[in-house]
Amino acid sequence: MDATFRIFRGNSQGGGYQEFLVPVEEGMVVLDAVHRIQEHQANDLAVRWNCKAGKCGSCGAEVNGKPRLMCMTRMDQLPLEEPVTIHPVRTFPVIRDLVCDVSWNYEVNKRVPPFTPGEGDLWRWQQKDIERPREFRKCIECFLCQTVCHVLRTHDQKSSFIGPRFLVRAAGLDMHPMDSISRTRFLKEEGGIGLCNITKCCTEVCPEDIHITDDAIIPMKERVADDFYDPVRWLLRKITRRG
């Protein structure tokens, strides 16, 4: 059967949808269809991709309004009696067609306090210490969680919120048994963790099934609350003049 695709064509100045008719074969994913359009109908269609195996995170786009990896979205999962609409992710500036400028994320990454082992510590830990942050290391940096986050997408708070991807990174560093620093002040003042109202939209779109909200954001929110809003700790800071 044939499927109709409505694909955004344009750049940062604007654009619109262009329709293409594509023959659908068994086992096809959306990225296969986009490549077929590139090959036979629109050689200049810009799309970013790399591994085609759901491991590089490059081919993120909004398929029928939902942020997805095109290489992991099977055609038989979509209602093909209607046009399949593909739009670049809306949280970041469009460069051209389906390619967006996600460089803001890499600038944010530089601001997260890095892994800092303590001096003279013995590099020994238990298996449970290895397994605890393993989930966070599955992140492929597709930035779909950043894309769907309403603080970044709807309210454009990029100047005051680092987004779920980097809250996950901070949580992973914080759980490392050899890390020696606290990131709670960074998360409170620069990371904007208080802006997240834990809707779990980031968890829902994660292609690696990382429990972003429950396992990373909520525990880090609790640590920030303990460090800055617990009255006993507040009194101790005043007495010792720390923080």
N, C-alpha and C positions, 0 to 999 in steps of 0.2 A: 504494500500500500504506500501511498504518498502522504507526506505530512507537510503542512504549511508552517514556515518559520517566519516570525516577525523579529528582525534583528536590528538593534540600534546602529545607525551609521552617523558618525559625526565626530565632534571634538569638543574642547572646552568652550567654544563659542556657541555651540548648539548643534542640533541635528534632528533626525527623525527615524522612523522605522522603515525598513525595506523588506518586502516579502519575497520569500524563496520557496519553491516547491522541491522537496527532497524525497527520493525513494527510501523507505525504511526497511531494513533487513533485520532478521532475527539477531539479537545480541548487541545491537547498536546502542551506543550512548550518545548523549547530546554532542559531545566533542567530535565524534565521528561525523555527525551531520554537519557541524560547522566546518570541518575539514573538507567535506564533500562540496560544500558551498564555495569554499576558497578555491578548490581545484577546478570547478566547472562553471561557476556563475559569477563569483566576485573575487578575483585574484588579489585585490588590494584590501580585503577584509582583515583588519588587525585584531589578533587574538593572542593572548599569552598562554603558553602551555609548555610542558617539559616532559614529565615522566609518563603521563597517561595511565598512572596506576594509583592515584590517590595518595601519593607520598611527597610530592613537591609543593603542593598548595598553589600552583601558578594559575590554574584555569578557573578561578572563582568568578561567578557571574550571577545575576538574578534571573533564574529560570521560572517563568510564570509568577514573578514577584517574590520568589523565595531565594535567598542567597544559598548557592550550592556550588560544589565542584562539578564542572560539566563532564569530566571524565568518569565520575561516579554516579551520574544521573542517567539511568537506563531509559530508553525511549518507551519501553513497555510499562513504565511507571507513570507515564503522562497521558492525559486525555487527548489523544491525537485527532479526535473529531473536531477539536478546536485548534486555532493557531498556537504554536509554541512561541512564547515571547521571551526573548533574551535581551537583557539590558545590562550594561556595566554596573558594578556595585555602586550604590548611590552615596556612600559616605566619603569617598575620595574623588579627587578631580579626574575627569576623563582626559586622557591623552588623545586617543582616537579609537573609535568604534568600541570594542569590548575591553580595551586596555586602559587601566587607571594608574594614577601616580600614587603608590602606597609608601613613598619614601618617608612620610611623616612617622610611620611606625619605627623605622630604623633610627630616626633621630630620638624618639622616645626611649628606645632600647638603650641608647648610650647614657641616659639619665638614671637608669635603675642602678643603685649601688651594687657593684659586682661581688662575686664570691670573694670572701676575705677570711682566710684561715687564721687562727690564732697562732702567735709565735710559740714555738716549742711544743705544740700539741702533737700527740702521737696519732699517726694516721691509721687508727684502728676503729672499727665500728661493727655493729651487729647487722645480721641480714635484714632485720626489720627496718634498720635505718636506710638501707639501700632500697627496699621495696616501697617505703612510704612515699617518696617523691617520684617514683617511677612513672606514674600516670602522667605527670606534668611533662615528662621528657618525650612523650608521644607527640607533642605539638609540632605540626608541620608548617606553622606560620602561614596558613592560608589567609588569615585575617578575616575570616567570615564572622567570627565573634565580634571583631571590631566593627564590621560592616553593619551588623544587626543591632548593636548596642544603641539604645535610644538616646543615651547621653551624647554620643558622638554623631549619630545619624540624624536625629530630630533636632537636638539642641545645639549641635556643633560646638561642644565644649572641649575642643582639642587643646586649648590653652590651659585648661585646669583639670583634665582627666586623662589618665594614661590608657584606659580601656582594659577589658578583661584579659586580653593576651598578656599584658605586662603585669597584671595582678597575679596571673598564673606563674609568671617567671619569678616574681618576688616571693611567692609562696614556696616555689621549688627551692630557691636559694635559702629561704628561712628554715626549711626542713633539713637542709644538709647538715649532717652531724659535725662537720668541721668548720662550718661558718661561724664567725664570732661577732657579727655586728647586728644591730637592730635596724630594721627598715620601717618601723612604724611611723616615725616622724616624717620620712619621705612620703609614705603612703597617705598620711593625713594632709600634709601641706602642699606637696607637689603632685602626688598621685591622684588626689581627689577621691579617695575610696569612699568617702561619705556620700558622694553623688550617686553611687550605685544603689538602687532600691531592690536588688535581687529578684528581678522578674524571671530569671533563668532563660531569657531569650538566647543568650550566648551559648548556654549548654545545649539548647535544642538544635542549633545548627552545626555543632562541632562534628566534623567527619571522623574524628578519632574517638568519639564518645568520652571525652574528658568531662568529668563532673565539675565544671568550672565554678559554678556557684557554690555548691555544697562543700567541695573539698578544698577550694582555694580562696574564694572571695569571702565567704562567711567566716572561716577561721582567722583570716587576716583582719577582717572588721572587728572581730572579738579581741584580737591582740591590740589593735589601736584603741578600742574602748577601754581595755584594762590599763594601758599605759597612760592615757590622757584624761579619762573620765572616772576612774576609780578613786573615790575620795581618800582612801588610805594611801594609795600611791601618790596622789596629789600632795598630801600632807608631808610625806617622806621627801618628795622632791623639794618642797619649800624648806624643810629643815636642813636638808643636805645641800640645798642650792644647786641641784642638778636639773637639767632640762628646762 
